[in-house]
Amino acid sequence: MDKLVLETKFTTDNTGEIEGLAWPFGSADRVGDVIEKGAFSGVKLPLTMLFGHDQNDPIGVWTEATEAPDGLRLKGRLLVNDVARAREVRALVQSGAVRGISVGFITRKSIARTSGGRTVGRTISQLELLEASLVALPMHPGARVTSAKSAIKALGIADALNRATALFRKGN
């Protein structure tokens, strides 16, 4: 099973509902792999939600998977009413400590990507998605958490203030 870790956009609420962009199309992850639109077309739902790819740590289920123009979007829920670990992970997500989704899959069809005569990754056109995990350290550099309710919103505001302060200091 191939495991690719990537940072993504997702939100969660107090009931455990969660959604995110699990794989953005059009950009490679840190190991150079690109997954093409259409590769996720055979996703079987519900899809297992793990924490950190630990098969002994299921925390929820993904109930919707959509190949949107920007990438694979997942919706589901952490089992916060039934699983203590899911409540812990929800708190980690809401605090900003956990910001990523990583997909675990079996590659069915791919070709090597090359640059300057050397392999720089793969272009994956067909895969079997086995699970999608919430993770702390994401692999994909092109995706960022935009909101996980109050804590992530506060981090975004702090980031905007820091950028504005830096621009102001440059001008003076």
N, C-alpha and C positions, 0 to 999 in steps of 0.2 A: 504494500500500500504506500503510495506517495503521500507525503504530508507537506503542504505549503502553508506557511503562516503569513497572514497579511493583516494590516491594520485596516479598519473599515469604519464606515459611518453606521452607527446604530443608536437606538434609544431603548429604554426600558422604563416601566412604571411600577407602582407599588403592587399591582396585581401580578407582575411578572411578565406581562406582554413585552415582547422584544422584537425589534426588526433591525435589519442592517443590510449594507452592501457587502456581500461576502467575497465577491471577486469583481474588480473593475476591469472591463474590457479595454483593450488598446494599450496596455502598459505591462511591462514585465515585472516580476517580483525580484527579490535580491539575488536569486540564483539564475535569473534570466529566462524563466518560463513564462509563456504567454498562453492563456486559455482563450480560444476563439468562441465567439457567440455561436450557439448551437451545441456546444460540447456538453452543456448541462441539460439538454432536452429530455433525457430519460430519468430525471430525478424521481425516486419513489418516496412518497410521503405516507405517514409522518417520518421525518428524518431525525435521527438521534442527535441531541445536543449534549456534548460532553464538556468538561472543563479540562483544558490542556491536553486533549487527545487521550485522556486516561479512560480506558474502557470500563474501569471500575468506578468511575465518577460521573454517571449520567445525571444531568441537572434539569433537563427539559426536553422539549420536542419542537422542531421546526414544522409548521403545518402548511406553509405556503412557500413556494419557490418560483420565482419569475425571472426569466431572462429579459430584463429591461434594456433599453438602448445603452445605458451606461454600465451594465454588468448584472451579475446574479444577485437578486434581492431575496432575502429570506425574512419570513415572519414566523413567530412562534411564541412560546411562553416558557419561562422558567417555572418549575413546579414549586413555587414558594410556599404553598399551603400544605405540601406533602413531604418535601425534602429539605432538611435543615441546610444542607450544602448549597442548595439553590438560593436560599435566603442570604447566605454568606456571599455568594457570587453576585447577587443583585446589589448588595451593598458595595462590593468592589467596583462594579460597573458604574453605579451612581456616583461614587467618589472620584472616578477617573483612573483608578488603579488598574483596571482591566479595560482595554480599549479595542481589542482586536477580535476578529473571527478568523479561524484557520480551517480550511477544508481538507478532509481526508478522503482520498479517492484512489481508484485503480485506473491507470492510464490504459485506454483501449486503442487509441490511435494518435500518433504524434510524429513530428519530423524535427530533426535537429535544426537549431538556429545557429548560423555561423556569422562571424565578423572577422575579416582579415585572415581567413583560412582556418580559424579555430572555432570550436563549438562554444557558444555562449548561452545555451539553454535549449528549450524545446518550444515548439508551437504545438499545443495539444488541441486536437479537434474532436476527440471523443473520449469520454471518461465515464466511470461509474462512481457517483458520489455516495460515499458510505456514511459520512457524518460531517457535522460542522461544529467546531469547538469554540468556546470563548477562551481567549488567551490574553496573557499580560504583555508578552513581547511579540509584536507583529512583525511579519516579514515584508509585506508589500509597502513600499515607500509612498505610493501615490494616493492612499486613502487615509483620511483622518476622521476621528470622532467629531461630530458636530453637535450632538446633544445626547445626553443621558439624563435628562431632567435637570434639576437644580445645580448639581455639582459641576457638570460639564459645561453648562451655560455660564456659570461663574468663571470657569477656567478660560472660556472663550472671551469673556469680557476682559479678564485680566490680560490676556494676550493682546487684545486690541488696544488696551491702555498702554501696554509696554511698547507696541509699535508706534503709537501716537507720540509717546514721550521721546522715543529715539528720533523720530522725524523732527520734533520740536528742537531737540538738542542740536541736530545737524544744521538747522536753520539759524541758530544763534551763535 
